[in-house]
Amino acid sequence: MEDNSVKFEDLFKRLENYTNTNIELLKLKTIDKTAEIVSFSISRLVLIVAFTLFFLVFSAGVSLWLGEILGKVYYGIFVVSGFYGIVAIILFIMREKIKQNIANSIIKKAFNE
């Protein structure tokens, strides 16, 4: 009888160790995926900021250049802002598709093993 209780205690300890190891592994996997998603998002954010600054300066230059060609500086500004207005309307129309693509990208990043 003593032999069975020792085996049961040993089995219980092994089960406890197995459970603790699996919980720790799950924590580490969660931390790894979270870190991967956050680093991916931050790197994309840095790229977006860099491109935004580039396009702001580029747009100012194009506005001034077009204004010089058209005879008045504000004509160039109107042309460039009209172009961005058209782009904004197109993006507004496609907002659900864009949102879905971003969500899919994050989900793929989260579950890609």
Contacts in CASP RR format, 6 or more apart in sequence:
PFRMAT RR
TARGET T0000
AUTHOR 0000-0000-0000
METHOD contacts of the structure
MODEL  1
MEDNSVKFEDLFKRLENYTNTNIELLKLKTIDKTAEIVSFSISRLVLIVA
FTLFFLVFSAGVSLWLGEILGKVYYGIFVVSGFYGIVAIILFIMREKIKQ
NIANSIIKKAFNE
33 110 0 8 1.000
36 109 0 8 1.000
37 106 0 8 1.000
37 109 0 8 1.000
37 110 0 8 1.000
40 109 0 8 1.000
41 106 0 8 1.000
59 80 0 8 1.000
59 84 0 8 1.000
62 76 0 8 1.000
62 80 0 8 1.000
63 73 0 8 1.000
63 76 0 8 1.000
63 77 0 8 1.000
63 79 0 8 1.000
63 80 0 8 1.000
64 73 0 8 1.000
64 76 0 8 1.000
65 76 0 8 1.000
66 75 0 8 1.000
66 76 0 8 1.000
66 79 0 8 1.000
66 80 0 8 1.000
67 73 0 8 1.000
67 74 0 8 1.000
67 75 0 8 1.000
67 76 0 8 1.000
67 77 0 8 1.000
67 79 0 8 1.000
70 76 0 8 1.000
70 79 0 8 1.000
91 98 0 8 1.000
END
